[in-house]
Amino acid sequence: MANMLIDVQATFLSLDSQYNILLAGCKTQAQRDVLAAQYAAAQQNYQRTLNATLTDDDAQVAALSTQLKSANLQVVQATAQLGNISKVINDITTAVSLGAQLVAMV
């Protein structure tokens, strides 16, 4: 049985380590507000996973986990380029949303 929640944790830890860079890349207060809201949501998802376990026995969990891994990779790539902060925030929003869906299955 694999622990699918590692990906939820990876979303938060990646966002946490890059938060100041992302915040500096925001050009408007609206972007900063969305980034802060997604950071808070990712942190909440992470905290909810600390003692939880999901397995890949459930096809829906496995599919969401695969999507989240892909979304996390997109966030890392977008953050590295940081050319379009709106795209970065959209990628973060996608990853956080997928994480929330996984956490809801706990």
ZADO-1210 file (C-alpha; in nm, 4 decimals, padded with zeros to 6 digits):
<atoms>
<atom x="00.0000" y="00.0000" z="00.0000" code="MET" pos="1"/>
<atom x="00.1363" y="00.3373" z="-00.1004" code="ALA" pos="2"/>
<atom x="00.0807" y="00.6549" z="00.0931" code="ASN" pos="3"/>
<atom x="-00.0854" y="00.8924" z="-00.1538" code="MET" pos="4"/>
<atom x="-00.0686" y="01.1847" z="00.0857" code="LEU" pos="5"/>
<atom x="00.3003" y="01.2419" z="00.0236" code="ILE" pos="6"/>
<atom x="00.1933" y="01.4426" z="-00.2816" code="ASP" pos="7"/>
<atom x="-00.0342" y="01.6654" z="-00.0712" code="VAL" pos="8"/>
<atom x="00.2566" y="01.7288" z="00.1598" code="GLN" pos="9"/>
<atom x="00.4858" y="01.7990" z="-00.1368" code="ALA" pos="10"/>
<atom x="00.2458" y="02.0687" z="-00.2588" code="THR" pos="11"/>
<atom x="00.2662" y="02.2566" z="00.0696" code="PHE" pos="12"/>
<atom x="00.6373" y="02.2072" z="00.1274" code="LEU" pos="13"/>
<atom x="00.7196" y="02.3285" z="-00.2244" code="SER" pos="14"/>
<atom x="00.4928" y="02.6294" z="-00.1881" code="LEU" pos="15"/>
<atom x="00.6313" y="02.7023" z="00.1584" code="ASP" pos="16"/>
<atom x="00.9922" y="02.6981" z="00.0401" code="SER" pos="17"/>
<atom x="00.9164" y="02.9276" z="-00.2560" code="GLN" pos="18"/>
<atom x="00.6587" y="03.1569" z="-00.0946" code="TYR" pos="19"/>
<atom x="00.8766" y="03.4688" z="-00.0646" code="ASN" pos="20"/>
<atom x="00.9908" y="03.4402" z="-00.4260" code="ILE" pos="21"/>
<atom x="00.6325" y="03.3919" z="-00.5410" code="LEU" pos="22"/>
<atom x="00.5117" y="03.6824" z="-00.3304" code="LEU" pos="23"/>
<atom x="00.7801" y="03.9068" z="-00.4767" code="ALA" pos="24"/>
<atom x="00.6678" y="03.8037" z="-00.8250" code="GLY" pos="25"/>
<atom x="00.3109" y="03.9197" z="-00.7642" code="CYS" pos="26"/>
<atom x="00.2385" y="04.2470" z="-00.9398" code="LYS" pos="27"/>
<atom x="-00.1000" y="04.3246" z="-00.7838" code="THR" pos="28"/>
<atom x="-00.2638" y="04.2991" z="-00.4448" code="GLN" pos="29"/>
<atom x="-00.5217" y="04.0642" z="-00.5973" code="ALA" pos="30"/>
<atom x="-00.2426" y="03.8230" z="-00.6956" code="GLN" pos="31"/>
<atom x="-00.0920" y="03.8451" z="-00.3463" code="ARG" pos="32"/>
<atom x="-00.4352" y="03.7747" z="-00.1947" code="ASP" pos="33"/>
<atom x="-00.4918" y="03.4677" z="-00.4141" code="VAL" pos="34"/>
<atom x="-00.1409" y="03.3406" z="-00.3410" code="LEU" pos="35"/>
<atom x="-00.1926" y="03.3851" z="00.0347" code="ALA" pos="36"/>
<atom x="-00.5288" y="03.2059" z="00.0182" code="ALA" pos="37"/>
<atom x="-00.3798" y="02.9132" z="-00.1745" code="GLN" pos="38"/>
<atom x="-00.0875" y="02.8957" z="00.0676" code="TYR" pos="39"/>
<atom x="-00.3299" y="02.8789" z="00.3611" code="ALA" pos="40"/>
<atom x="-00.5364" y="02.6096" z="00.1867" code="ALA" pos="41"/>
<atom x="-00.2243" y="02.4050" z="00.1071" code="ALA" pos="42"/>
<atom x="-00.1110" y="02.4361" z="00.4685" code="GLN" pos="43"/>
<atom x="-00.4513" y="02.3207" z="00.5923" code="GLN" pos="44"/>
<atom x="-00.4442" y="02.0223" z="00.3547" code="ASN" pos="45"/>
<atom x="-00.0949" y="01.9359" z="00.4771" code="TYR" pos="46"/>
<atom x="-00.1946" y="01.9546" z="00.8430" code="GLN" pos="47"/>
<atom x="-00.4927" y="01.7278" z="00.7792" code="ARG" pos="48"/>
<atom x="-00.2647" y="01.4646" z="00.6238" code="THR" pos="49"/>
<atom x="-00.0119" y="01.4377" z="00.9041" code="LEU" pos="50"/>
<atom x="-00.1753" y="01.1331" z="01.0633" code="ASN" pos="51"/>
<atom x="-00.3865" y="01.0112" z="00.7735" code="ALA" pos="52"/>
<atom x="-00.3323" y="00.7264" z="00.5325" code="THR" pos="53"/>
<atom x="-00.4814" y="00.6625" z="00.1918" code="LEU" pos="54"/>
<atom x="-00.3939" y="00.3721" z="-00.0301" code="THR" pos="55"/>
<atom x="-00.3834" y="00.3303" z="-00.4036" code="ASP" pos="56"/>
<atom x="-00.6398" y="00.0490" z="-00.3744" code="ASP" pos="57"/>
<atom x="-00.9006" y="00.3098" z="-00.4645" code="ASP" pos="58"/>
<atom x="-00.8892" y="00.4010" z="-00.8349" code="ALA" pos="59"/>
<atom x="-01.0116" y="00.7544" z="-00.7657" code="GLN" pos="60"/>
<atom x="-00.7367" y="00.8114" z="-00.5075" code="VAL" pos="61"/>
<atom x="-00.4733" y="00.6785" z="-00.7475" code="ALA" pos="62"/>
<atom x="-00.6023" y="00.8999" z="-01.0311" code="ALA" pos="63"/>
<atom x="-00.6074" y="01.2121" z="-00.8128" code="LEU" pos="64"/>
<atom x="-00.2609" y="01.1340" z="-00.6842" code="SER" pos="65"/>
<atom x="-00.1289" y="01.1045" z="-01.0396" code="THR" pos="66"/>
<atom x="-00.2923" y="01.4359" z="-01.1320" code="GLN" pos="67"/>
<atom x="-00.1473" y="01.5994" z="-00.8209" code="LEU" pos="68"/>
<atom x="00.2045" y="01.4759" z="-00.9014" code="LYS" pos="69"/>
<atom x="00.1704" y="01.6328" z="-01.2456" code="SER" pos="70"/>
<atom x="00.0307" y="01.9563" z="-01.1005" code="ALA" pos="71"/>
<atom x="00.3162" y="01.9735" z="-00.8485" code="ASN" pos="72"/>
<atom x="00.5670" y="01.9378" z="-01.1325" code="LEU" pos="73"/>
<atom x="00.3955" y="02.2201" z="-01.3226" code="GLN" pos="74"/>
<atom x="00.4169" y="02.4427" z="-01.0141" code="VAL" pos="75"/>
<atom x="00.7886" y="02.3716" z="-00.9755" code="VAL" pos="76"/>
<atom x="00.8530" y="02.4452" z="-01.3436" code="GLN" pos="77"/>
<atom x="00.6399" y="02.7612" z="-01.3454" code="ALA" pos="78"/>
<atom x="00.8057" y="02.8858" z="-01.0267" code="THR" pos="79"/>
<atom x="01.1511" y="02.8299" z="-01.1746" code="ALA" pos="80"/>
<atom x="01.0613" y="03.0417" z="-01.4759" code="GLN" pos="81"/>
<atom x="00.8425" y="03.2908" z="-01.2825" code="LEU" pos="82"/>
<atom x="00.7728" y="03.4804" z="-01.6041" code="GLY" pos="83"/>
<atom x="00.3947" y="03.4793" z="-01.5678" code="ASN" pos="84"/>
<atom x="00.2849" y="03.5002" z="-01.2049" code="ILE" pos="85"/>
<atom x="-00.0791" y="03.4527" z="-01.3040" code="SER" pos="86"/>
<atom x="00.0068" y="03.1129" z="-01.4566" code="LYS" pos="87"/>
<atom x="00.2063" y="03.0193" z="-01.1478" code="VAL" pos="88"/>
<atom x="-00.0891" y="03.1076" z="-00.9247" code="ILE" pos="89"/>
<atom x="-00.3253" y="02.9102" z="-01.1502" code="ASN" pos="90"/>
<atom x="-00.0931" y="02.6072" z="-01.1326" code="ASP" pos="91"/>
<atom x="-00.0776" y="02.6412" z="-00.7536" code="ILE" pos="92"/>
<atom x="-00.4574" y="02.6659" z="-00.7364" code="THR" pos="93"/>
<atom x="-00.4898" y="02.3457" z="-00.9411" code="THR" pos="94"/>
<atom x="-00.2445" y="02.1581" z="-00.7176" code="ALA" pos="95"/>
<atom x="-00.4089" y="02.2804" z="-00.3964" code="VAL" pos="96"/>
<atom x="-00.7543" y="02.1855" z="-00.5282" code="SER" pos="97"/>
<atom x="-00.6389" y="01.8338" z="-00.6166" code="LEU" pos="98"/>
<atom x="-00.4794" y="01.8037" z="-00.2727" code="GLY" pos="99"/>
<atom x="-00.8046" y="01.9097" z="-00.1081" code="ALA" pos="100"/>
<atom x="-00.9893" y="01.6413" z="-00.3040" code="GLN" pos="101"/>
<atom x="-00.7456" y="01.3779" z="-00.1777" code="LEU" pos="102"/>
<atom x="-00.7692" y="01.5036" z="00.1791" code="VAL" pos="103"/>
<atom x="-01.1504" y="01.4892" z="00.1585" code="ALA" pos="104"/>
<atom x="-01.1197" y="01.1136" z="00.1028" code="MET" pos="105"/>
<atom x="-00.9461" y="01.0593" z="00.4358" code="VAL" pos="106"/>
</atoms>
